[in-house]
Amino acid sequence: MTVQLKVLQELPSDLDRNCLPFHVAVIMDGNGRWAKHRGLPRIMGHQRGVDTLKDLLRCCRDWGIPALTAYAFSTENWGRPLEEVEFLMTLFERVLRRELKEMMTENVKIRFVGNLSALPVSLQEEIERSMDETKNNTGTQFTVATNYGGRQEIIQACREIATLVQQGKINPEDINESLFEHHLYTSGIPHPDLLIRTSGEMRLSNFLLWQMAYAEIYVTHTLWPDFDRKHFHLALQAYQKRDRRFGKI
């Protein structure tokens, strides 16, 4: 049993450790369809999706990928049925409370980005507690985008910078990419190198619009609850075949 675990944790031999992405972002799509195909309530798909995310986080740790960002709940997701939204809020809170000890053991540093003030107060408290208790961890940087929207993030940054100009604290000519990024939710987090979207949809869905400028995009028809290390391996294989020129020759 110990030998099998060790094999699972090793980086597949056909992947170049020196060419792995530093930061992987995932749009976890397909939970509802996964449940529907099995005649289950949509909430069962979300529960299964949590297990998939946990395994991917451990896989990043095992294979030497320092940062993972997951799109957990968008600003548009409030438009889903009330029962589903309430379940998701409760699920987030329950998972945080249950997994915090394990994240500490595994040296995970968790951070939430988005308009967190609109979330239920009890969930905000769990988020604050988890970020505070893991802030000094030095392992995988795990970012969870919750009540997040890329357009809203950019507007918020523009408002903050405009206020600084209005107050005379900066001049318009002081505005550059570095200053702008400082006012994003993701300030201090490196841009993703690889974006993985499950379920076959070919869109960004308002996710990290500024940060994705030069990310490599990998789309799989696999539904999120079925996305495992084998599928992650395929995504990394595809990534290592890309020629990343960043607009240059």
MARLODO-875435 format. One line per field, with one value per atom (N, C-alpha, C): residue number from 1; residue in one letter; atom name; x, y, z. Coordinates in steps of 0.05 Angstrom, whole numbers. Atoms other than C-alpha are relative to their C-alpha. Layout:
! residues N
pos <- NUM_...
code <- a_...
site <- CA_...
px <- X_...
py <- Y_...
pz <- Z_...
***
This chain:
! residues 249
pos <- 1_1_1_2_2_2_3_3_3_4_4_4_5_5_5_6_6_6_7_7_7_8_8_8_9_9_9_10_10_10_11_11_11_12_12_12_13_13_13_14_14_14_15_15_15_16_16_16_17_17_17_18_18_18_19_19_19_20_20_20_21_21_21_22_22_22_23_23_23_24_24_24_25_25_25_26_26_26_27_27_27_28_28_28_29_29_29_30_30_30_31_31_31_32_32_32_33_33_33_34_34_34_35_35_35_36_36_36_37_37_37_38_38_38_39_39_39_40_40_40_41_41_41_42_42_42_43_43_43_44_44_44_45_45_45_46_46_46_47_47_47_48_48_48_49_49_49_50_50_50_51_51_51_52_52_52_53_53_53_54_54_54_55_55_55_56_56_56_57_57_57_58_58_58_59_59_59_60_60_60_61_61_61_62_62_62_63_63_63_64_64_64_65_65_65_66_66_66_67_67_67_68_68_68_69_69_69_70_70_70_71_71_71_72_72_72_73_73_73_74_74_74_75_75_75_76_76_76_77_77_77_78_78_78_79_79_79_80_80_80_81_81_81_82_82_82_83_83_83_84_84_84_85_85_85_86_86_86_87_87_87_88_88_88_89_89_89_90_90_90_91_91_91_92_92_92_93_93_93_94_94_94_95_95_95_96_96_96_97_97_97_98_98_98_99_99_99_100_100_100_101_101_101_102_102_102_103_103_103_104_104_104_105_105_105_106_106_106_107_107_107_108_108_108_109_109_109_110_110_110_111_111_111_112_112_112_113_113_113_114_114_114_115_115_115_116_116_116_117_117_117_118_118_118_119_119_119_120_120_120_121_121_121_122_122_122_123_123_123_124_124_124_125_125_125_126_126_126_127_127_127_128_128_128_129_129_129_130_130_130_131_131_131_132_132_132_133_133_133_134_134_134_135_135_135_136_136_136_137_137_137_138_138_138_139_139_139_140_140_140_141_141_141_142_142_142_143_143_143_144_144_144_145_145_145_146_146_146_147_147_147_148_148_148_149_149_149_150_150_150_151_151_151_152_152_152_153_153_153_154_154_154_155_155_155_156_156_156_157_157_157_158_158_158_159_159_159_160_160_160_161_161_161_162_162_162_163_163_163_164_164_164_165_165_165_166_166_166_167_167_167_168_168_168_169_169_169_170_170_170_171_171_171_172_172_172_173_173_173_174_174_174_175_175_175_176_176_176_177_177_177_178_178_178_179_179_179_180_180_180_181_181_181_182_182_182_183_183_183_184_184_184_185_185_185_186_186_186_187_187_187_188_188_188_189_189_189_190_190_190_191_191_191_192_192_192_193_193_193_194_194_194_195_195_195_196_196_196_197_197_197_198_198_198_199_199_199_200_200_200_201_201_201_202_202_202_203_203_203_204_204_204_205_205_205_206_206_206_207_207_207_208_208_208_209_209_209_210_210_210_211_211_211_212_212_212_213_213_213_214_214_214_215_215_215_216_216_216_217_217_217_218_218_218_219_219_219_220_220_220_221_221_221_222_222_222_223_223_223_224_224_224_225_225_225_226_226_226_227_227_227_228_228_228_229_229_229_230_230_230_231_231_231_232_232_232_233_233_233_234_234_234_235_235_235_236_236_236_237_237_237_238_238_238_239_239_239_240_240_240_241_241_241_242_242_242_243_243_243_244_244_244_245_245_245_246_246_246_247_247_247_248_248_248_249_249_249
code <- m_m_m_t_t_t_v_v_v_q_q_q_l_l_l_k_k_k_v_v_v_l_l_l_q_q_q_e_e_e_l_l_l_p_p_p_s_s_s_d_d_d_l_l_l_d_d_d_r_r_r_n_n_n_c_c_c_l_l_l_p_p_p_f_f_f_h_h_h_v_v_v_a_a_a_v_v_v_i_i_i_m_m_m_d_d_d_g_g_g_n_n_n_g_g_g_r_r_r_w_w_w_a_a_a_k_k_k_h_h_h_r_r_r_g_g_g_l_l_l_p_p_p_r_r_r_i_i_i_m_m_m_g_g_g_h_h_h_q_q_q_r_r_r_g_g_g_v_v_v_d_d_d_t_t_t_l_l_l_k_k_k_d_d_d_l_l_l_l_l_l_r_r_r_c_c_c_c_c_c_r_r_r_d_d_d_w_w_w_g_g_g_i_i_i_p_p_p_a_a_a_l_l_l_t_t_t_a_a_a_y_y_y_a_a_a_f_f_f_s_s_s_t_t_t_e_e_e_n_n_n_w_w_w_g_g_g_r_r_r_p_p_p_l_l_l_e_e_e_e_e_e_v_v_v_e_e_e_f_f_f_l_l_l_m_m_m_t_t_t_l_l_l_f_f_f_e_e_e_r_r_r_v_v_v_l_l_l_r_r_r_r_r_r_e_e_e_l_l_l_k_k_k_e_e_e_m_m_m_m_m_m_t_t_t_e_e_e_n_n_n_v_v_v_k_k_k_i_i_i_r_r_r_f_f_f_v_v_v_g_g_g_n_n_n_l_l_l_s_s_s_a_a_a_l_l_l_p_p_p_v_v_v_s_s_s_l_l_l_q_q_q_e_e_e_e_e_e_i_i_i_e_e_e_r_r_r_s_s_s_m_m_m_d_d_d_e_e_e_t_t_t_k_k_k_n_n_n_n_n_n_t_t_t_g_g_g_t_t_t_q_q_q_f_f_f_t_t_t_v_v_v_a_a_a_t_t_t_n_n_n_y_y_y_g_g_g_g_g_g_r_r_r_q_q_q_e_e_e_i_i_i_i_i_i_q_q_q_a_a_a_c_c_c_r_r_r_e_e_e_i_i_i_a_a_a_t_t_t_l_l_l_v_v_v_q_q_q_q_q_q_g_g_g_k_k_k_i_i_i_n_n_n_p_p_p_e_e_e_d_d_d_i_i_i_n_n_n_e_e_e_s_s_s_l_l_l_f_f_f_e_e_e_h_h_h_h_h_h_l_l_l_y_y_y_t_t_t_s_s_s_g_g_g_i_i_i_p_p_p_h_h_h_p_p_p_d_d_d_l_l_l_l_l_l_i_i_i_r_r_r_t_t_t_s_s_s_g_g_g_e_e_e_m_m_m_r_r_r_l_l_l_s_s_s_n_n_n_f_f_f_l_l_l_l_l_l_w_w_w_q_q_q_m_m_m_a_a_a_y_y_y_a_a_a_e_e_e_i_i_i_y_y_y_v_v_v_t_t_t_h_h_h_t_t_t_l_l_l_w_w_w_p_p_p_d_d_d_f_f_f_d_d_d_r_r_r_k_k_k_h_h_h_f_f_f_h_h_h_l_l_l_a_a_a_l_l_l_q_q_q_a_a_a_y_y_y_q_q_q_k_k_k_r_r_r_d_d_d_r_r_r_r_r_r_f_f_f_g_g_g_k_k_k_i_i_i
site <- N_CA_C_N_CA_C_N_CA_C_N_CA_C_N_CA_C_N_CA_C_N_CA_C_N_CA_C_N_CA_C_N_CA_C_N_CA_C_N_CA_C_N_CA_C_N_CA_C_N_CA_C_N_CA_C_N_CA_C_N_CA_C_N_CA_C_N_CA_C_N_CA_C_N_CA_C_N_CA_C_N_CA_C_N_CA_C_N_CA_C_N_CA_C_N_CA_C_N_CA_C_N_CA_C_N_CA_C_N_CA_C_N_CA_C_N_CA_C_N_CA_C_N_CA_C_N_CA_C_N_CA_C_N_CA_C_N_CA_C_N_CA_C_N_CA_C_N_CA_C_N_CA_C_N_CA_C_N_CA_C_N_CA_C_N_CA_C_N_CA_C_N_CA_C_N_CA_C_N_CA_C_N_CA_C_N_CA_C_N_CA_C_N_CA_C_N_CA_C_N_CA_C_N_CA_C_N_CA_C_N_CA_C_N_CA_C_N_CA_C_N_CA_C_N_CA_C_N_CA_C_N_CA_C_N_CA_C_N_CA_C_N_CA_C_N_CA_C_N_CA_C_N_CA_C_N_CA_C_N_CA_C_N_CA_C_N_CA_C_N_CA_C_N_CA_C_N_CA_C_N_CA_C_N_CA_C_N_CA_C_N_CA_C_N_CA_C_N_CA_C_N_CA_C_N_CA_C_N_CA_C_N_CA_C_N_CA_C_N_CA_C_N_CA_C_N_CA_C_N_CA_C_N_CA_C_N_CA_C_N_CA_C_N_CA_C_N_CA_C_N_CA_C_N_CA_C_N_CA_C_N_CA_C_N_CA_C_N_CA_C_N_CA_C_N_CA_C_N_CA_C_N_CA_C_N_CA_C_N_CA_C_N_CA_C_N_CA_C_N_CA_C_N_CA_C_N_CA_C_N_CA_C_N_CA_C_N_CA_C_N_CA_C_N_CA_C_N_CA_C_N_CA_C_N_CA_C_N_CA_C_N_CA_C_N_CA_C_N_CA_C_N_CA_C_N_CA_C_N_CA_C_N_CA_C_N_CA_C_N_CA_C_N_CA_C_N_CA_C_N_CA_C_N_CA_C_N_CA_C_N_CA_C_N_CA_C_N_CA_C_N_CA_C_N_CA_C_N_CA_C_N_CA_C_N_CA_C_N_CA_C_N_CA_C_N_CA_C_N_CA_C_N_CA_C_N_CA_C_N_CA_C_N_CA_C_N_CA_C_N_CA_C_N_CA_C_N_CA_C_N_CA_C_N_CA_C_N_CA_C_N_CA_C_N_CA_C_N_CA_C_N_CA_C_N_CA_C_N_CA_C_N_CA_C_N_CA_C_N_CA_C_N_CA_C_N_CA_C_N_CA_C_N_CA_C_N_CA_C_N_CA_C_N_CA_C_N_CA_C_N_CA_C_N_CA_C_N_CA_C_N_CA_C_N_CA_C_N_CA_C_N_CA_C_N_CA_C_N_CA_C_N_CA_C_N_CA_C_N_CA_C_N_CA_C_N_CA_C_N_CA_C_N_CA_C_N_CA_C_N_CA_C_N_CA_C_N_CA_C_N_CA_C_N_CA_C_N_CA_C_N_CA_C_N_CA_C_N_CA_C_N_CA_C_N_CA_C_N_CA_C_N_CA_C_N_CA_C_N_CA_C_N_CA_C_N_CA_C_N_CA_C_N_CA_C_N_CA_C_N_CA_C_N_CA_C_N_CA_C_N_CA_C_N_CA_C_N_CA_C_N_CA_C_N_CA_C_N_CA_C_N_CA_C_N_CA_C_N_CA_C_N_CA_C_N_CA_C_N_CA_C_N_CA_C_N_CA_C_N_CA_C_N_CA_C_N_CA_C_N_CA_C_N_CA_C_N_CA_C_N_CA_C_N_CA_C_N_CA_C_N_CA_C_N_CA_C_N_CA_C_N_CA_C_N_CA_C_N_CA_C
px <- 17_0_17_-18_56_14_-13_91_-19_20_27_-3_4_18_24_-24_90_-1_1_80_-20_21_16_10_-9_53_23_-23_111_-10_6_111_3_-2_95_26_-27_160_1_0_138_-4_2_131_27_-25_190_-5_4_194_8_-9_229_-19_19_171_-29_26_113_-11_10_66_4_-2_78_-28_26_5_-21_22_-55_-27_27_-126_-20_21_-189_-27_28_-260_-14_11_-296_-29_27_-354_-10_12_-402_-11_10_-423_-30_28_-497_-6_4_-493_9_-10_-453_-22_21_-509_-25_23_-564_3_-5_-533_-4_2_-537_-27_27_-608_2_-4_-582_-6_3_-597_26_-24_-549_19_-18_-523_19_-18_-493_24_-22_-451_20_-17_-425_16_-14_-408_23_-21_-369_22_-20_-335_20_-18_-305_22_-20_-270_20_-17_-243_20_-18_-214_21_-19_-182_22_-20_-147_18_-17_-123_19_-18_-95_23_-22_-56_18_-16_-34_20_-18_-5_23_-21_33_19_-16_57_18_-14_79_16_-17_112_-11_13_62_-7_3_64_-26_24_-2_-24_25_-74_-22_23_-134_-25_25_-205_-23_23_-267_-24_20_-316_-29_27_-374_4_-2_-382_-22_21_-421_-26_24_-469_-15_12_-482_-22_22_-529_-27_24_-579_-10_9_-584_-23_21_-642_9_-7_-643_9_-7_-640_29_-27_-576_21_-19_-543_3_-1_-560_16_-15_-532_30_-28_-467_13_-11_-457_5_-3_-468_23_-21_-422_27_-25_-366_8_-5_-372_8_-5_-375_27_-25_-316_24_-21_-273_5_-3_-288_12_-9_-275_29_-26_-212_23_-21_-174_23_-22_-135_18_-16_-114_16_-16_-93_24_-23_-49_21_-18_-19_15_-12_-6_13_-14_23_-12_14_-29_-6_8_-37_-24_24_-108_-7_9_-134_-25_25_-203_1_2_-213_-28_27_-277_-13_15_-330_-10_6_-329_-21_18_-371_-30_28_-434_-7_5_-427_-13_11_-464_21_-19_-432_15_-13_-418_21_-20_-382_24_-22_-342_18_-16_-319_18_-16_-296_22_-20_-260_23_-20_-225_18_-15_-205_19_-18_-177_23_-22_-137_20_-17_-110_18_-14_-90_21_-19_-55_19_-14_-23_31_-29_47_9_-7_44_16_-18_96_-4_5_66_-16_16_16_-16_16_-15_-28_26_-89_-19_18_-134_-28_28_-210_-15_15_-249_-29_27_-316_-14_15_-369_19_-20_-317_-10_6_-326_23_-23_-269_-6_7_-305_-3_4_-325_26_-26_-254_14_-13_-228_-13_14_-282_8_-8_-265_28_-27_-191_0_2_-208_-10_11_-250_20_-20_-195_21_-21_-143_-11_12_-191_-2_2_-201_27_-27_-126_8_-6_-120_-16_17_-178_10_-11_-146_28_-26_-81_23_-21_-42_17_-15_-21_-8_6_-19_-9_9_-53_23_-23_16_13_-12_34_-14_15_-17_14_-12_16_-10_10_6_5_-7_41_-19_18_-2_-28_26_-65_-3_2_-50_0_0_-38_-28_28_-112_-19_17_-138_-3_3_-166_24_-21_-108_28_-26_-53_19_-20_10_-1_2_-13_10_-9_25_-22_20_-15_1_1_-38_16_-13_5_-18_17_-48_-28_28_-124_-13_14_-163_-30_29_-237_-12_13_-278_-27_27_-344_-2_0_-323_-9_8_-347_24_-23_-303_-3_2_-307_13_-13_-275_-20_21_-340_7_-6_-315_20_-19_-257_28_-28_-190_6_-3_-198_26_-26_-137_23_-22_-94_5_-2_-108_13_-10_-74_17_-18_-22_-1_3_-47_-5_7_-49_-27_26_-120_-4_4_-137_-29_29_-210_-3_6_-233_-30_29_-302_-7_4_-293_-15_14_-343_17_-18_-310_1_-3_-328_15_-16_-294_29_-27_-231_19_-18_-175_29_-29_-99_7_-4_-102_-6_7_-138_18_-19_-92_27_-24_-33_-2_5_-63_2_-1_-71_28_-28_1_17_-13_24_-5_7_-13_14_-14_16_29_-29_87_6_-3_76_-4_5_57_26_-22_105_-8_9_96_18_-16_120_-7_9_82_0_2_70_26_-26_143_4_-6_175_17
py <- -24_0_25_-23_48_5_-2_33_13_-11_48_30_-28_115_16_-14_134_4_-1_118_22_-20_161_28_-27_220_9_-8_219_14_-13_265_-20_19_224_4_-1_208_15_-13_239_31_-28_308_12_-13_356_18_-15_383_29_-27_445_17_-13_462_-1_0_456_28_-26_515_6_-9_555_2_-6_573_-12_12_532_11_-10_561_-20_19_518_13_-6_533_-27_27_475_-3_0_466_-29_25_408_-15_14_390_-7_5_397_-21_20_357_-28_26_303_-13_11_295_-8_5_299_-26_25_243_-25_23_199_0_-1_219_10_-10_256_30_-28_325_15_-15_380_3_-4_389_-23_23_319_4_-6_342_19_-19_400_-13_14_354_-17_16_308_18_-19_368_9_-7_386_-21_22_318_2_-3_330_23_-22_397_-6_8_368_-17_18_315_16_-16_367_17_-16_410_-17_18_350_-8_7_333_22_-23_403_-2_3_392_-23_24_323_4_-3_344_26_-23_409_25_-24_461_19_-16_519_14_-16_554_-11_9_534_20_-17_579_-13_13_552_21_-17_589_-13_14_570_11_-13_620_27_-25_676_20_-20_741_-7_7_713_-24_24_649_6_-7_687_-4_3_679_-29_28_604_-3_4_574_4_-8_599_-24_24_528_-8_8_514_20_-20_580_-3_4_569_-25_24_499_5_-5_524_16_-17_577_-18_18_524_-20_19_475_13_-13_526_3_-4_541_-27_26_468_-12_11_448_15_-16_505_-9_8_486_-28_28_412_-3_5_420_17_-19_475_-14_15_427_-14_15_386_19_-20_448_9_-7_467_-22_23_397_-1_2_400_26_-24_470_17_-15_500_29_-28_576_7_-5_593_30_-28_660_1_-4_681_27_-25_734_4_-7_769_20_-18_812_-16_18_774_13_-13_826_-7_7_802_-29_28_731_0_2_706_5_-8_732_-24_23_663_-11_9_644_20_-19_709_-5_5_691_-25_23_622_6_-8_652_16_-16_703_-18_18_649_-18_18_602_15_-15_657_9_-9_682_-23_22_613_-12_12_592_21_-21_659_-4_4_637_-27_26_569_6_-4_561_-20_21_504_12_-7_507_26_-24_576_-6_8_559_24_-24_616_-9_7_609_25_-23_658_-4_4_667_27_-24_718_18_-13_737_5_-7_773_16_-14_796_29_-27_857_18_-15_878_6_-4_869_24_-22_916_26_-25_968_9_-7_965_12_-10_976_28_-26_1035_21_-19_1067_8_-5_1060_19_-16_1090_28_-27_1147_16_-13_1163_11_-9_1168_24_-23_1215_24_-21_1256_13_-10_1262_12_-12_1285_-18_18_1224_-11_8_1203_17_-14_1234_-20_19_1203_-14_12_1191_-21_21_1148_-27_25_1096_-18_20_1034_-27_27_959_-8_7_950_12_-14_1002_-12_11_974_-27_27_903_1_-3_927_4_-5_946_-22_22_880_-18_19_826_-18_20_782_13_-13_832_-19_17_793_-29_28_729_0_0_712_-8_6_707_-30_29_637_-5_10_600_-17_19_549_2_1_553_-26_24_488_4_-1_488_-27_26_425_4_3_404_10_-6_429_28_-27_501_17_-14_549_30_-28_614_3_-6_649_5_-4_664_21_-23_730_-7_10_695_11_-9_731_13_-11_773_15_-14_817_-21_18_760_-21_21_712_9_-11_756_-19_19_703_-28_27_641_-19_21_577_-12_9_551_-29_28_477_-7_7_454_-31_28_383_-4_6_353_-15_13_316_18_-16_340_1_-5_369_-23_22_312_-24_22_263_7_-9_304_-10_12_265_5_-4_260_-8_8_225_23_-23_284_24_-21_333_-5_8_295_7_-7_304_30_-29_378_11_-8_385_-8_9_345_21_-20_394_26_-25_453_0_1_429_-1_-1_425_28_-27_498_16_-19_551_27_-24_608_24_-22_671_27_-24_724_24_-21_764_5_-4_759_-22_20_718_-22
pz <- 0_0_0_-1_17_-26_26_-49_-20_18_-88_4_-6_-53_-11_10_-70_-30_29_-143_-9_7_-146_3_-6_-117_-18_17_-166_-25_25_-225_-23_22_-288_-16_12_-324_-27_26_-390_3_-4_-358_9_-6_-354_25_-25_-282_-4_4_-308_-18_18_-355_11_-12_-307_4_-7_-298_29_-28_-235_12_-10_-228_-19_15_-252_10_-8_-252_-13_10_-261_2_0_-281_2_-7_-248_-10_13_-296_-3_6_-302_24_-23_-231_-3_3_-246_-21_21_-311_9_-11_-276_17_-17_-225_-17_16_-277_-16_16_-319_18_-18_-257_15_-13_-237_28_-27_-176_1_-3_-148_-7_7_-172_23_-23_-101_3_-2_-105_-18_18_-163_13_-13_-122_23_-21_-64_-11_13_-110_-11_11_-141_21_-22_-73_3_-1_-71_-23_24_-141_5_-5_-120_21_-20_-58_-12_12_-99_-19_17_-150_16_-17_-94_10_-8_-68_-23_23_-138_-6_4_-146_19_-20_-82_-7_6_-102_-25_25_-172_-2_-1_-152_-15_12_-178_23_-24_-128_5_-3_-141_-15_12_-155_7_-5_-164_-11_8_-167_-1_3_-192_13_-16_-138_-3_1_-145_-13_14_-195_9_-6_-187_-14_15_-239_12_-12_-198_19_-17_-153_-14_15_-209_-1_-1_-197_20_-19_-158_29_-27_-86_16_-15_-58_-6_8_-97_11_-10_-77_30_-29_-3_7_-5_-7_-4_6_-39_23_-22_16_24_-23_69_-5_7_33_3_-3_29_29_-29_103_13_-13_123_-8_10_79_13_-13_107_29_-28_178_3_-2_165_-9_12_123_10_-8_159_14_-14_204_-20_20_144_-17_15_105_16_-17_164_-1_0_165_-26_27_90_-9_5_94_-22_21_47_10_-6_45_-17_14_27_0_2_2_-17_14_-21_-14_15_-75_-11_9_-96_19_-17_-65_24_-22_1_19_-19_38_-6_7_1_9_-9_29_27_-27_90_22_-21_154_11_-11_181_-19_19_117_-1_-1_119_24_-24_189_-4_5_167_-20_20_107_14_-14_152_17_-18_201_-16_15_148_-13_11_115_21_-22_181_10_-11_206_-19_20_141_-12_14_124_1_-2_146_-12_13_110_-25_22_56_-23_21_14_-23_23_-42_5_-2_-53_-13_10_-59_2_1_-82_-9_6_-83_-8_10_-126_7_-10_-90_-2_7_-110_-16_16_-162_-28_28_-228_-11_11_-273_-7_7_-299_25_-25_-229_14_-12_-205_-13_14_-259_6_-7_-245_28_-27_-171_1_0_-185_-12_12_-231_19_-19_-177_22_-21_-125_-10_11_-171_-6_5_-192_25_-26_-119_9_-7_-108_-17_17_-167_9_-9_-142_26_-26_-73_-3_5_-105_9_-10_-80_-22_24_-150_-23_25_-219_-21_21_-280_-13_14_-311_18_-18_-250_-4_3_-271_-21_18_-301_8_-6_-300_28_-27_-234_20_-18_-199_-2_5_-231_14_-11_-209_31_-29_-138_11_-9_-135_-8_6_-161_24_-22_-115_3_1_-136_4_-5_-116_15_-12_-100_-9_10_-135_-29_28_-199_-19_20_-263_-6_8_-283_-26_25_-334_-16_13_-349_12_-8_-347_-10_7_-347_3_-3_-362_-7_5_-356_-13_12_-390_-29_28_-459_-8_7_-455_-7_11_-494_6_-8_-454_27_-25_-395_23_-20_-359_21_-17_-330_22_-19_-295_-6_1_-284_-28_27_-347_-5_2_-334_2_-6_-307_-22_20_-365_-26_26_-418_-16_15_-435_12_-10_-400_-23_19_-440_9_-7_-443_-10_6_-441_8_-4_-449_-3_1_-435_2_-2_-445_26_-25_-379_19_-20_-327_26_-22_-265_21_-20_-215_-10_12_-263_-6_7_-271_21_-19_-238_-9_6_-240_-29_28_-307_-19_16_-337_4_-6_-303_-14_14_-332_-29_28_-402_-4_3_-390_2_-3_-368_-24_25_-429_-22_21_-474_5_-8_-436_-8_5_-445_-30_29_-521_-11_9_-525_-3_4_-551_11_-13_-503_-7_10_-538_12_-13_-499_-20_20_-563_-16_13_-585_-21_21_-641_13
***
